[in-house]
C-alpha cells in the first residue's frame, strides 16, 4: 500500500508538470487526491493508527522542532535553525 500511495502521489505531481498550478485540471487533482487519501487511510487502518491522533501528534512535534520565532520565513531544516 505504501507503493500505491507513492505512485498515486506521483500521478498528482504529474498533473502539475510543466504548467502553472492554476492550470492543473482540478477534476483530475480531485481524483488523485481521492486515490491518495484512500491508500493513506487503508495503510493507517492496517497498522491500527488513529488518523486524527497521528496527525495532531505530528503537528505538535513539528511545532516543537520548528518554533515560529526561529523558522518563520526560512526553509531551513530543524537542525539548521
Ligand atoms: Mg490515480
PDB file of the backbone (N, CA, C, O) and the ligand in Angstrom, with CONECT records:
HET     MG  A 101       1
ATOM      1  N   UNK A   1       0.816  -1.209   0.000  1.00  0.00           N
ATOM      2  CA  UNK A   1       0.000   0.000   0.000  1.00  0.00           C
ATOM      3  C   UNK A   1       0.849   1.258   0.000  1.00  0.00           C
ATOM      4  O   UNK A   1       0.446   2.285  -0.546  1.00  0.00           O
ATOM      5  N   UNK A   2       2.037   1.181   0.618  1.00  0.00           N
ATOM      6  CA  UNK A   2       2.924   2.345   0.605  1.00  0.00           C
ATOM      7  C   UNK A   2       3.376   2.640  -0.824  1.00  0.00           C
ATOM      8  O   UNK A   2       3.500   3.800  -1.218  1.00  0.00           O
ATOM      9  N   UNK A   3       3.621   1.575  -1.600  1.00  0.00           N
ATOM     10  CA  UNK A   3       3.993   1.776  -3.005  1.00  0.00           C
ATOM     11  C   UNK A   3       2.854   2.440  -3.774  1.00  0.00           C
ATOM     12  O   UNK A   3       3.078   3.369  -4.551  1.00  0.00           O
ATOM     13  N   UNK A   4       1.649   1.964  -3.555  1.00  0.00           N
ATOM     14  CA  UNK A   4       0.488   2.535  -4.237  1.00  0.00           C
ATOM     15  C   UNK A   4       0.318   4.007  -3.858  1.00  0.00           C
ATOM     16  O   UNK A   4      -0.008   4.842  -4.702  1.00  0.00           O
ATOM     17  N   UNK A   5       0.542   4.310  -2.585  1.00  0.00           N
ATOM     18  CA  UNK A   5       0.431   5.695  -2.122  1.00  0.00           C
ATOM     19  C   UNK A   5       1.460   6.576  -2.830  1.00  0.00           C
ATOM     20  O   UNK A   5       1.151   7.695  -3.241  1.00  0.00           O
ATOM     21  N   UNK A   6       2.674   6.067  -2.969  1.00  0.00           N
ATOM     22  CA  UNK A   6       3.724   6.823  -3.651  1.00  0.00           C
ATOM     23  C   UNK A   6       3.391   7.020  -5.127  1.00  0.00           C
ATOM     24  O   UNK A   6       3.593   8.103  -5.676  1.00  0.00           O
ATOM     25  N   UNK A   7       2.887   5.982  -5.757  1.00  0.00           N
ATOM     26  CA  UNK A   7       2.534   6.068  -7.177  1.00  0.00           C
ATOM     27  C   UNK A   7       1.391   7.062  -7.384  1.00  0.00           C
ATOM     28  O   UNK A   7       1.419   7.859  -8.321  1.00  0.00           O
ATOM     29  N   UNK A   8       0.395   7.013  -6.515  1.00  0.00           N
ATOM     30  CA  UNK A   8      -0.716   7.967  -6.641  1.00  0.00           C
ATOM     31  C   UNK A   8      -0.233   9.399  -6.413  1.00  0.00           C
ATOM     32  O   UNK A   8      -0.723  10.332  -7.047  1.00  0.00           O
ATOM     33  N   UNK A   9       0.731   9.568  -5.503  1.00  0.00           N
ATOM     34  CA  UNK A   9       1.304  10.902  -5.276  1.00  0.00           C
ATOM     35  C   UNK A   9       2.032  11.389  -6.519  1.00  0.00           C
ATOM     36  O   UNK A   9       1.977  12.570  -6.861  1.00  0.00           O
ATOM     37  N   UNK A  10       2.715  10.467  -7.190  1.00  0.00           N
ATOM     38  CA  UNK A  10       3.401  10.823  -8.441  1.00  0.00           C
ATOM     39  C   UNK A  10       2.376  11.208  -9.520  1.00  0.00           C
ATOM     40  O   UNK A  10       2.613  12.121 -10.310  1.00  0.00           O
ATOM     41  N   UNK A  11       1.250  10.510  -9.542  1.00  0.00           N
ATOM     42  CA  UNK A  11       0.204  10.862 -10.507  1.00  0.00           C
ATOM     43  C   UNK A  11      -0.321  12.272 -10.236  1.00  0.00           C
ATOM     44  O   UNK A  11      -0.631  13.012 -11.169  1.00  0.00           O
ATOM     45  N   UNK A  12      -0.419  12.638  -8.965  1.00  0.00           N
ATOM     46  CA  UNK A  12      -0.842  14.008  -8.614  1.00  0.00           C
ATOM     47  C   UNK A  12       0.203  15.009  -9.104  1.00  0.00           C
ATOM     48  O   UNK A  12      -0.142  16.025  -9.708  1.00  0.00           O
ATOM     49  N   UNK A  13       1.467  14.724  -8.847  1.00  0.00           N
ATOM     50  CA  UNK A  13       2.537  15.628  -9.285  1.00  0.00           C
ATOM     51  C   UNK A  13       2.523  15.813 -10.799  1.00  0.00           C
ATOM     52  O   UNK A  13       2.751  16.911 -11.307  1.00  0.00           O
ATOM     53  N   UNK A  14       2.251  14.724 -11.504  1.00  0.00           N
ATOM     54  CA  UNK A  14       2.248  14.788 -12.965  1.00  0.00           C
ATOM     55  C   UNK A  14       1.234  15.810 -13.485  1.00  0.00           C
ATOM     56  O   UNK A  14       1.434  16.392 -14.551  1.00  0.00           O
ATOM     57  N   UNK A  15       0.158  16.027 -12.747  1.00  0.00           N
ATOM     58  CA  UNK A  15      -0.856  16.990 -13.178  1.00  0.00           C
ATOM     59  C   UNK A  15      -0.339  18.426 -13.166  1.00  0.00           C
ATOM     60  O   UNK A  15      -0.902  19.311 -13.811  1.00  0.00           O
ATOM     61  N   UNK A  16       0.758  18.639 -12.410  1.00  0.00           N
ATOM     62  CA  UNK A  16       1.323  19.986 -12.299  1.00  0.00           C
ATOM     63  C   UNK A  16       2.597  20.150 -13.127  1.00  0.00           C
ATOM     64  O   UNK A  16       3.201  21.222 -13.150  1.00  0.00           O
ATOM     65  N   UNK A  17       2.999  19.064 -13.811  1.00  0.00           N
ATOM     66  CA  UNK A  17       4.247  19.099 -14.562  1.00  0.00           C
ATOM     67  C   UNK A  17       4.174  20.061 -15.738  1.00  0.00           C
ATOM     68  O   UNK A  17       3.256  19.997 -16.556  1.00  0.00           O
ATOM     69  N   UNK A  18       5.144  20.944 -15.810  1.00  0.00           N
ATOM     70  CA  UNK A  18       5.313  21.899 -16.909  1.00  0.00           C
ATOM     71  C   UNK A  18       4.149  22.864 -17.043  1.00  0.00           C
ATOM     72  O   UNK A  18       3.874  23.342 -18.143  1.00  0.00           O
ATOM     73  N   UNK A  19       3.467  23.158 -15.966  1.00  0.00           N
ATOM     74  CA  UNK A  19       2.399  24.159 -16.049  1.00  0.00           C
ATOM     75  C   UNK A  19       2.277  24.895 -14.723  1.00  0.00           C
ATOM     76  O   UNK A  19       2.798  24.449 -13.700  1.00  0.00           O
ATOM     77  N   UNK A  20       1.588  26.017 -14.753  1.00  0.00           N
ATOM     78  CA  UNK A  20       1.336  26.761 -13.520  1.00  0.00           C
ATOM     79  C   UNK A  20       0.304  25.991 -12.704  1.00  0.00           C
ATOM     80  O   UNK A  20      -0.556  25.312 -13.264  1.00  0.00           O
ATOM     81  N   UNK A  21       0.391  26.099 -11.382  1.00  0.00           N
ATOM     82  CA  UNK A  21      -0.518  25.358 -10.504  1.00  0.00           C
ATOM     83  C   UNK A  21      -1.982  25.626 -10.867  1.00  0.00           C
ATOM     84  O   UNK A  21      -2.817  24.721 -10.838  1.00  0.00           O
ATOM     85  N   UNK A  22      -2.278  26.891 -11.210  1.00  0.00           N
ATOM     86  CA  UNK A  22      -3.677  27.237 -11.510  1.00  0.00           C
ATOM     87  C   UNK A  22      -4.169  26.636 -12.835  1.00  0.00           C
ATOM     88  O   UNK A  22      -5.367  26.653 -13.115  1.00  0.00           O
ATOM     89  N   UNK A  23      -3.255  26.110 -13.639  1.00  0.00           N
ATOM     90  CA  UNK A  23      -3.646  25.491 -14.909  1.00  0.00           C
ATOM     91  C   UNK A  23      -3.888  23.984 -14.797  1.00  0.00           C
ATOM     92  O   UNK A  23      -4.294  23.351 -15.772  1.00  0.00           O
ATOM     93  N   UNK A  24      -3.646  23.414 -13.632  1.00  0.00           N
ATOM     94  CA  UNK A  24      -3.884  21.970 -13.452  1.00  0.00           C
ATOM     95  C   UNK A  24      -5.387  21.689 -13.519  1.00  0.00           C
ATOM     96  O   UNK A  24      -6.211  22.506 -13.106  1.00  0.00           O
ATOM     97  N   UNK A  25      -5.711  20.533 -14.041  1.00  0.00           N
ATOM     98  CA  UNK A  25      -7.113  20.120 -14.159  1.00  0.00           C
ATOM     99  C   UNK A  25      -7.641  19.764 -12.762  1.00  0.00           C
ATOM    100  O   UNK A  25      -7.241  18.754 -12.183  1.00  0.00           O
ATOM    101  N   UNK A  26      -8.530  20.588 -12.235  1.00  0.00           N
ATOM    102  CA  UNK A  26      -8.983  20.395 -10.849  1.00  0.00           C
ATOM    103  C   UNK A  26      -9.762  19.096 -10.649  1.00  0.00           C
ATOM    104  O   UNK A  26      -9.726  18.513  -9.565  1.00  0.00           O
ATOM    105  N   UNK A  27     -10.456  18.646 -11.672  1.00  0.00           N
ATOM    106  CA  UNK A  27     -11.185  17.371 -11.540  1.00  0.00           C
ATOM    107  C   UNK A  27     -10.205  16.210 -11.393  1.00  0.00           C
ATOM    108  O   UNK A  27     -10.432  15.284 -10.615  1.00  0.00           O
ATOM    109  N   UNK A  28      -9.113  16.274 -12.152  1.00  0.00           N
ATOM    110  CA  UNK A  28      -8.107  15.218 -12.041  1.00  0.00           C
ATOM    111  C   UNK A  28      -7.353  15.324 -10.713  1.00  0.00           C
ATOM    112  O   UNK A  28      -6.994  14.309 -10.117  1.00  0.00           O
ATOM    113  N   UNK A  29      -7.116  16.554 -10.253  1.00  0.00           N
ATOM    114  CA  UNK A  29      -6.478  16.742  -8.932  1.00  0.00           C
ATOM    115  C   UNK A  29      -7.364  16.098  -7.865  1.00  0.00           C
ATOM    116  O   UNK A  29      -6.873  15.411  -6.970  1.00  0.00           O
ATOM    117  N   UNK A  30      -8.659  16.327  -7.970  1.00  0.00           N
ATOM    118  CA  UNK A  30      -9.607  15.742  -7.019  1.00  0.00           C
ATOM    119  C   UNK A  30      -9.535  14.217  -7.042  1.00  0.00           C
ATOM    120  O   UNK A  30      -9.536  13.570  -5.995  1.00  0.00           O
ATOM    121  N   UNK A  31      -9.473  13.660  -8.230  1.00  0.00           N
ATOM    122  CA  UNK A  31      -9.410  12.190  -8.357  1.00  0.00           C
ATOM    123  C   UNK A  31      -8.131  11.627  -7.751  1.00  0.00           C
ATOM    124  O   UNK A  31      -8.166  10.619  -7.045  1.00  0.00           O
ATOM    125  N   UNK A  32      -7.006  12.275  -8.024  1.00  0.00           N
ATOM    126  CA  UNK A  32      -5.744  11.764  -7.480  1.00  0.00           C
ATOM    127  C   UNK A  32      -5.685  11.928  -5.965  1.00  0.00           C
ATOM    128  O   UNK A  32      -5.165  11.063  -5.261  1.00  0.00           O
ATOM    129  N   UNK A  33      -6.221  13.045  -5.465  1.00  0.00           N
ATOM    130  CA  UNK A  33      -6.275  13.210  -4.007  1.00  0.00           C
ATOM    131  C   UNK A  33      -7.124  12.106  -3.379  1.00  0.00           C
ATOM    132  O   UNK A  33      -6.786  11.584  -2.316  1.00  0.00           O
ATOM    133  N   UNK A  34      -8.225  11.756  -4.038  1.00  0.00           N
ATOM    134  CA  UNK A  34      -9.070  10.671  -3.520  1.00  0.00           C
ATOM    135  C   UNK A  34      -8.292   9.362  -3.478  1.00  0.00           C
ATOM    136  O   UNK A  34      -8.404   8.599  -2.519  1.00  0.00           O
ATOM    137  N   UNK A  35      -7.504   9.104  -4.518  1.00  0.00           N
ATOM    138  CA  UNK A  35      -6.666   7.892  -4.529  1.00  0.00           C
ATOM    139  C   UNK A  35      -5.667   7.923  -3.372  1.00  0.00           C
ATOM    140  O   UNK A  35      -5.480   6.929  -2.669  1.00  0.00           O
ATOM    141  N   UNK A  36      -5.035   9.074  -3.188  1.00  0.00           N
ATOM    142  CA  UNK A  36      -4.030   9.211  -2.131  1.00  0.00           C
ATOM    143  C   UNK A  36      -4.662   8.993  -0.755  1.00  0.00           C
ATOM    144  O   UNK A  36      -4.143   8.231   0.061  1.00  0.00           O
ATOM    145  N   UNK A  37      -5.783   9.667  -0.507  1.00  0.00           N
ATOM    146  CA  UNK A  37      -6.452   9.505   0.792  1.00  0.00           C
ATOM    147  C   UNK A  37      -6.880   8.050   1.004  1.00  0.00           C
ATOM    148  O   UNK A  37      -6.767   7.520   2.109  1.00  0.00           O
ATOM    149  N   UNK A  38      -7.366   7.416  -0.049  1.00  0.00           N
ATOM    150  CA  UNK A  38      -7.810   6.026   0.084  1.00  0.00           C
ATOM    151  C   UNK A  38      -6.670   5.133   0.546  1.00  0.00           C
ATOM    152  O   UNK A  38      -6.821   4.362   1.494  1.00  0.00           O
ATOM    153  N   UNK A  39      -5.539   5.236  -0.120  1.00  0.00           N
ATOM    154  CA  UNK A  39      -4.408   4.384   0.266  1.00  0.00           C
ATOM    155  C   UNK A  39      -3.825   4.790   1.622  1.00  0.00           C
ATOM    156  O   UNK A  39      -3.390   3.937   2.396  1.00  0.00           O
ATOM    157  N   UNK A  40      -3.817   6.089   1.902  1.00  0.00           N
ATOM    158  CA  UNK A  40      -3.291   6.536   3.202  1.00  0.00           C
ATOM    159  C   UNK A  40      -4.163   6.010   4.343  1.00  0.00           C
ATOM    160  O   UNK A  40      -3.647   5.539   5.356  1.00  0.00           O
ATOM    161  N   UNK A  41      -5.481   6.093   4.175  1.00  0.00           N
ATOM    162  CA  UNK A  41      -6.375   5.598   5.226  1.00  0.00           C
ATOM    163  C   UNK A  41      -6.293   4.080   5.354  1.00  0.00           C
ATOM    164  O   UNK A  41      -6.351   3.542   6.460  1.00  0.00           O
ATOM    165  N   UNK A  42      -6.159   3.392   4.224  1.00  0.00           N
ATOM    166  CA  UNK A  42      -6.008   1.931   4.284  1.00  0.00           C
ATOM    167  C   UNK A  42      -4.726   1.540   5.015  1.00  0.00           C
ATOM    168  O   UNK A  42      -4.718   0.598   5.808  1.00  0.00           O
ATOM    169  N   UNK A  43      -3.646   2.267   4.744  1.00  0.00           N
ATOM    170  CA  UNK A  43      -2.380   1.992   5.408  1.00  0.00           C
ATOM    171  C   UNK A  43      -2.477   2.256   6.912  1.00  0.00           C
ATOM    172  O   UNK A  43      -1.977   1.478   7.725  1.00  0.00           O
ATOM    173  N   UNK A  44      -3.123   3.354   7.263  1.00  0.00           N
ATOM    174  CA  UNK A  44      -3.316   3.672   8.688  1.00  0.00           C
ATOM    175  C   UNK A  44      -4.141   2.579   9.365  1.00  0.00           C
ATOM    176  O   UNK A  44      -3.840   2.161  10.483  1.00  0.00           O
ATOM    177  N   UNK A  45      -5.179   2.126   8.676  1.00  0.00           N
ATOM    178  CA  UNK A  45      -6.035   1.076   9.231  1.00  0.00           C
ATOM    179  C   UNK A  45      -5.251  -0.224   9.435  1.00  0.00           C
ATOM    180  O   UNK A  45      -5.416  -0.915  10.440  1.00  0.00           O
ATOM    181  N   UNK A  46      -4.400  -0.537   8.462  1.00  0.00           N
ATOM    182  CA  UNK A  46      -3.608  -1.762   8.549  1.00  0.00           C
ATOM    183  C   UNK A  46      -2.766  -1.791   9.824  1.00  0.00           C
ATOM    184  O   UNK A  46      -2.607  -2.839  10.448  1.00  0.00           O
ATOM    185  N   UNK A  47      -2.233  -0.637  10.199  1.00  0.00           N
ATOM    186  CA  UNK A  47      -1.389  -0.558  11.389  1.00  0.00           C
ATOM    187  C   UNK A  47      -2.163  -0.188  12.646  1.00  0.00           C
ATOM    188  O   UNK A  47      -1.586  -0.085  13.729  1.00  0.00           O
ATOM    189  N   UNK A  48      -3.463   0.009  12.504  1.00  0.00           N
ATOM    190  CA  UNK A  48      -4.284   0.332  13.671  1.00  0.00           C
ATOM    191  C   UNK A  48      -4.069   1.741  14.193  1.00  0.00           C
ATOM    192  O   UNK A  48      -4.273   2.013  15.376  1.00  0.00           O
ATOM    193  N   UNK A  49      -3.651   2.646  13.291  1.00  0.00           N
ATOM    194  CA  UNK A  49      -3.411   4.023  13.706  1.00  0.00           C
ATOM    195  C   UNK A  49      -4.712   4.808  13.736  1.00  0.00           C
ATOM    196  O   UNK A  49      -5.597   4.610  12.904  1.00  0.00           O
ATOM    197  N   UNK A  50      -4.809   5.700  14.710  1.00  0.00           N
ATOM    198  CA  UNK A  50      -5.901   6.670  14.768  1.00  0.00           C
ATOM    199  C   UNK A  50      -5.420   7.879  13.969  1.00  0.00           C
ATOM    200  O   UNK A  50      -4.514   8.591  14.402  1.00  0.00           O
ATOM    201  N   UNK A  51      -6.022   8.108  12.806  1.00  0.00           N
ATOM    202  CA  UNK A  51      -5.544   9.145  11.886  1.00  0.00           C
ATOM    203  C   UNK A  51      -5.518  10.521  12.548  1.00  0.00           C
ATOM    204  O   UNK A  51      -4.534  11.252  12.426  1.00  0.00           O
ATOM    205  N   UNK A  52      -6.584  10.871  13.241  1.00  0.00           N
ATOM    206  CA  UNK A  52      -6.630  12.195  13.891  1.00  0.00           C
ATOM    207  C   UNK A  52      -5.499  12.311  14.913  1.00  0.00           C
ATOM    208  O   UNK A  52      -4.834  13.344  14.996  1.00  0.00           O
ATOM    209  N   UNK A  53      -5.290  11.264  15.676  1.00  0.00           N
ATOM    210  CA  UNK A  53      -4.258  11.283  16.713  1.00  0.00           C
ATOM    211  C   UNK A  53      -2.859  11.426  16.104  1.00  0.00           C
ATOM    212  O   UNK A  53      -2.059  12.224  16.592  1.00  0.00           O
ATOM    213  N   UNK A  54      -2.552  10.668  15.051  1.00  0.00           N
ATOM    214  CA  UNK A  54      -1.193  10.745  14.498  1.00  0.00           C
ATOM    215  C   UNK A  54      -0.946  12.080  13.801  1.00  0.00           C
ATOM    216  O   UNK A  54       0.181  12.577  13.797  1.00  0.00           O
ATOM    217  N   UNK A  55      -1.984  12.661  13.215  1.00  0.00           N
ATOM    218  CA  UNK A  55      -1.817  13.969  12.579  1.00  0.00           C
ATOM    219  C   UNK A  55      -1.591  15.041  13.641  1.00  0.00           C
ATOM    220  O   UNK A  55      -0.708  15.886  13.497  1.00  0.00           O
ATOM    221  N   UNK A  56      -2.389  15.007  14.703  1.00  0.00           N
ATOM    222  CA  UNK A  56      -2.220  16.009  15.762  1.00  0.00           C
ATOM    223  C   UNK A  56      -0.866  15.853  16.456  1.00  0.00           C
ATOM    224  O   UNK A  56      -0.225  16.846  16.804  1.00  0.00           O
ATOM    225  N   UNK A  57      -0.434  14.610  16.656  1.00  0.00           N
ATOM    226  CA  UNK A  57       0.890  14.373  17.253  1.00  0.00           C
ATOM    227  C   UNK A  57       1.988  14.955  16.370  1.00  0.00           C
ATOM    228  O   UNK A  57       2.926  15.579  16.866  1.00  0.00           O
ATOM    229  N   UNK A  58       1.868  14.747  15.061  1.00  0.00           N
ATOM    230  CA  UNK A  58       2.881  15.238  14.124  1.00  0.00           C
ATOM    231  C   UNK A  58       2.907  16.766  14.093  1.00  0.00           C
ATOM    232  O   UNK A  58       3.980  17.368  14.037  1.00  0.00           O
ATOM    233  N   UNK A  59       1.729  17.394  14.128  1.00  0.00           N
ATOM    234  CA  UNK A  59       1.665  18.860  14.151  1.00  0.00           C
ATOM    235  C   UNK A  59       2.344  19.386  15.409  1.00  0.00           C
ATOM    236  O   UNK A  59       3.082  20.369  15.360  1.00  0.00           O
ATOM    237  N   UNK A  60       2.088  18.720  16.544  1.00  0.00           N
ATOM    238  CA  UNK A  60       2.702  19.121  17.812  1.00  0.00           C
ATOM    239  C   UNK A  60       4.229  18.977  17.727  1.00  0.00           C
ATOM    240  O   UNK A  60       4.966  19.876  18.130  1.00  0.00           O
ATOM    241  N   UNK A  61       4.691  17.839  17.201  1.00  0.00           N
ATOM    242  CA  UNK A  61       6.135  17.614  17.064  1.00  0.00           C
ATOM    243  C   UNK A  61       6.779  18.643  16.136  1.00  0.00           C
ATOM    244  O   UNK A  61       7.863  19.156  16.416  1.00  0.00           O
ATOM    245  N   UNK A  62       6.101  18.937  15.033  1.00  0.00           N
ATOM    246  CA  UNK A  62       6.638  19.942  14.099  1.00  0.00           C
ATOM    247  C   UNK A  62       6.734  21.312  14.768  1.00  0.00           C
ATOM    248  O   UNK A  62       7.693  22.053  14.554  1.00  0.00           O
ATOM    249  N   UNK A  63       5.732  21.635  15.576  1.00  0.00           N
ATOM    250  CA  UNK A  63       5.738  22.911  16.291  1.00  0.00           C
ATOM    251  C   UNK A  63       6.916  23.015  17.241  1.00  0.00           C
ATOM    252  O   UNK A  63       7.474  24.096  17.432  1.00  0.00           O
ATOM    253  N   UNK A  64       7.295  21.889  17.837  1.00  0.00           N
ATOM    254  CA  UNK A  64       8.438  21.878  18.745  1.00  0.00           C
ATOM    255  C   UNK A  64       9.763  21.930  17.975  1.00  0.00           C
ATOM    256  O   UNK A  64      10.717  22.575  18.409  1.00  0.00           O
ATOM    257  N   UNK A  65       9.809  21.244  16.830  1.00  0.00           N
ATOM    258  CA  UNK A  65      11.033  21.236  16.022  1.00  0.00           C
ATOM    259  C   UNK A  65      11.240  22.557  15.285  1.00  0.00           C
ATOM    260  O   UNK A  65      12.370  22.981  15.043  1.00  0.00           O
ATOM    261  N   UNK A  66      10.135  23.191  14.937  1.00  0.00           N
ATOM    262  CA  UNK A  66      10.195  24.424  14.145  1.00  0.00           C
ATOM    263  C   UNK A  66       9.474  25.561  14.868  1.00  0.00           C
ATOM    264  O   UNK A  66       8.382  25.958  14.463  1.00  0.00           O
ATOM    265  N   UNK A  67      10.083  26.089  15.942  1.00  0.00           N
ATOM    266  CA  UNK A  67       9.427  27.197  16.647  1.00  0.00           C
ATOM    267  C   UNK A  67       9.276  28.397  15.703  1.00  0.00           C
ATOM    268  O   UNK A  67      10.184  28.708  14.932  1.00  0.00           O
ATOM    269  N   UNK A  68       8.138  29.054  15.773  1.00  0.00           N
ATOM    270  CA  UNK A  68       7.815  30.137  14.837  1.00  0.00           C
ATOM    271  C   UNK A  68       8.895  31.213  14.837  1.00  0.00           C
ATOM    272  O   UNK A  68       9.274  31.707  13.775  1.00  0.00           O
ATOM    273  N   UNK A  69       9.395  31.582  16.012  1.00  0.00           N
ATOM    274  CA  UNK A  69      10.372  32.681  16.062  1.00  0.00           C
ATOM    275  C   UNK A  69      11.672  32.340  15.346  1.00  0.00           C
ATOM    276  O   UNK A  69      12.395  33.245  14.928  1.00  0.00           O
ATOM    277  N   UNK A  70      11.981  31.068  15.198  1.00  0.00           N
ATOM    278  CA  UNK A  70      13.213  30.671  14.502  1.00  0.00           C
ATOM    279  C   UNK A  70      12.974  30.232  13.054  1.00  0.00           C
ATOM    280  O   UNK A  70      13.858  30.382  12.211  1.00  0.00           O
ATOM    281  N   UNK A  71      11.805  29.701  12.765  1.00  0.00           N
ATOM    282  CA  UNK A  71      11.601  29.068  11.464  1.00  0.00           C
ATOM    283  C   UNK A  71      10.748  29.864  10.472  1.00  0.00           C
ATOM    284  O   UNK A  71      10.735  29.550   9.282  1.00  0.00           O
ATOM    285  N   UNK A  72      10.038  30.886  10.948  1.00  0.00           N
ATOM    286  CA  UNK A  72       9.181  31.646  10.037  1.00  0.00           C
ATOM    287  C   UNK A  72      10.009  32.332   8.952  1.00  0.00           C
ATOM    288  O   UNK A  72      10.970  33.043   9.247  1.00  0.00           O
ATOM    289  N   UNK A  73       9.626  32.110   7.701  1.00  0.00           N
ATOM    290  CA  UNK A  73      10.290  32.777   6.585  1.00  0.00           C
ATOM    291  C   UNK A  73      11.561  32.082   6.107  1.00  0.00           C
ATOM    292  O   UNK A  73      12.276  32.624   5.265  1.00  0.00           O
ATOM    293  N   UNK A  74      11.852  30.896   6.628  1.00  0.00           N
ATOM    294  CA  UNK A  74      13.043  30.181   6.176  1.00  0.00           C
ATOM    295  C   UNK A  74      12.670  28.732   5.840  1.00  0.00           C
ATOM    296  O   UNK A  74      11.708  28.185   6.380  1.00  0.00           O
ATOM    297  N   UNK A  75      13.440  28.128   4.949  1.00  0.00           N
ATOM    298  CA  UNK A  75      13.192  26.733   4.569  1.00  0.00           C
ATOM    299  C   UNK A  75      14.209  25.814   5.218  1.00  0.00           C
ATOM    300  O   UNK A  75      14.330  24.652   4.831  1.00  0.00           O
ATOM    301  N   UNK A  76      14.957  26.328   6.221  1.00  0.00           N
ATOM    302  CA  UNK A  76      15.988  25.523   6.861  1.00  0.00           C
ATOM    303  C   UNK A  76      15.366  24.355   7.626  1.00  0.00           C
ATOM    304  O   UNK A  76      14.252  24.454   8.140  1.00  0.00           O
ATOM    305  N   UNK A  77      16.108  23.247   7.690  1.00  0.00           N
ATOM    306  CA  UNK A  77      15.664  22.112   8.482  1.00  0.00           C
ATOM    307  C   UNK A  77      15.877  22.429   9.954  1.00  0.00           C
ATOM    308  O   UNK A  77      16.653  23.316  10.310  1.00  0.00           O
ATOM    309  N   UNK A  78      15.174  21.687  10.799  1.00  0.00           N
ATOM    310  CA  UNK A  78      15.208  21.973  12.232  1.00  0.00           C
ATOM    311  C   UNK A  78      16.621  21.949  12.820  1.00  0.00           C
ATOM    312  O   UNK A  78      16.910  22.667  13.777  1.00  0.00           O
ATOM    313  N   UNK A  79      17.501  21.121  12.244  1.00  0.00           N
ATOM    314  CA  UNK A  79      18.846  21.043  12.802  1.00  0.00           C
ATOM    315  C   UNK A  79      19.768  22.141  12.286  1.00  0.00           C
ATOM    316  O   UNK A  79      20.950  22.186  12.626  1.00  0.00           O
ATOM    317  N   UNK A  80      19.210  23.029  11.458  1.00  0.00           N
ATOM    318  CA  UNK A  80      19.987  24.159  10.937  1.00  0.00           C
ATOM    319  C   UNK A  80      19.476  25.491  11.479  1.00  0.00           C
ATOM    320  O   UNK A  80      20.022  26.546  11.156  1.00  0.00           O
ATOM    321  N   UNK A  81      18.425  25.443  12.307  1.00  0.00           N
ATOM    322  CA  UNK A  81      17.850  26.694  12.808  1.00  0.00           C
ATOM    323  C   UNK A  81      18.725  27.330  13.881  1.00  0.00           C
ATOM    324  O   UNK A  81      18.385  28.389  14.407  1.00  0.00           O
TER     325      UNK A  81
HETATM  326 MG    MG A 101      -4.576   7.688  -9.564  1.00  0.00          MG
END
